[in-house]
Amino acid sequence: MNRIDTMDQFTRVMTAMTGSAEEADKALGSIKDTVTGTAYGLDIASKSAQKFVTSGMNLDEATRQVKTWADAVAFYGDGTNATFENVTDALSQMVAKGKVEMDQL
């Protein structure tokens, strides 16, 4: 049930933010592909994408960054939801404040 709620909420929020339900569905599919076979939860990954969009990224870039940072945390970190969430939260805050551009990282 939680997974369905997460998917519904992500689609609603991203549709409102981007104005495109198709774009939101495409992004959700990409995020689902990213977390399939990993220890990451769809809820954590979708919240990360929402944070990136809120910080000023477009949705396509946000989903690419979710994949990039999921891989990086799994390889260099402990691969847990908590660590992934902390990393993406810090990154989205830096981007929102203009402290860093994601392509610099």
C-alpha positions in Angstrom: 0.0 0.0 0.0 2.8 2.4 0.9 4.4 1.9 -2.6 1.1 2.8 -4.3 0.7 5.8 -2.1 4.2 7.0 -2.9 3.7 6.5 -6.6 0.4 8.4 -6.5 1.8 11.3 -4.4 4.9 11.6 -6.6 2.8 11.8 -9.8 0.5 14.3 -8.3 3.2 16.6 -7.0 5.4 16.4 -10.1 2.4 17.0 -12.4 1.6 20.1 -10.4 5.2 21.3 -10.5 5.9 20.5 -14.2 2.4 20.8 -15.7 2.8 17.4 -17.4 1.4 14.1 -16.2 3.4 12.3 -18.9 6.7 13.8 -17.7 5.8 12.8 -14.1 5.0 9.2 -15.2 8.2 9.0 -17.2 10.3 10.2 -14.3 8.6 7.8 -11.9 9.4 4.9 -14.2 13.0 6.0 -14.3 13.2 6.2 -10.5 11.5 2.8 -10.2 14.2 1.4 -12.6 16.9 3.0 -10.5 15.8 1.4 -7.2 14.8 -2.0 -8.6 17.2 -4.6 -7.2 18.7 -2.2 -4.7 18.2 -1.6 -1.0 16.8 1.9 -1.7 13.1 2.4 -1.3 11.0 4.0 -4.0 9.7 6.5 -1.4 13.2 7.8 -0.6 14.3 8.0 -4.2 11.1 9.8 -5.3 11.4 12.3 -2.4 15.0 12.9 -3.5 13.8 13.8 -7.0 11.2 16.1 -5.6 13.8 17.9 -3.5 16.0 18.3 -6.6 13.1 19.8 -8.5 12.2 22.1 -5.7 15.8 23.3 -5.6 15.5 24.4 -9.2 16.4 21.4 -11.4 14.2 20.3 -14.2 12.6 16.9 -13.7 14.8 15.0 -16.3 17.9 16.3 -14.6 16.5 15.4 -11.1 15.9 11.8 -12.1 19.4 11.6 -13.6 20.9 12.9 -10.4 18.9 10.4 -8.3 20.4 7.6 -10.4 23.9 9.1 -10.2 23.8 9.6 -6.4 22.2 6.3 -5.7 25.1 4.6 -7.5 27.6 6.8 -5.7 26.2 6.1 -2.3 26.0 2.4 -3.0 29.6 2.3 -4.2 31.3 4.7 -1.8 28.9 4.7 1.2 27.0 2.1 3.0 24.1 1.9 0.5 21.4 2.5 3.0 18.2 4.6 2.6 19.3 6.9 5.4 22.7 7.7 3.8 21.1 8.2 0.4 18.5 10.5 1.9 21.2 12.5 3.8 23.3 12.9 0.7 20.5 14.0 -1.6 19.1 16.3 1.0 22.5 18.1 1.4 22.9 18.3 -2.4 19.4 19.8 -2.9 20.1 22.4 -0.2 23.4 23.3 -1.8 21.8 23.7 -5.2 18.9 25.7 -3.9 21.3 28.1 -2.1 23.4 28.4 -5.3 26.5 27.0 -3.6 27.1 24.3 -6.2 25.9 23.3 -9.7 25.2 19.6 -10.0 27.3 19.3 -13.2 30.3 20.5 -11.1 29.9 17.5 -8.8 
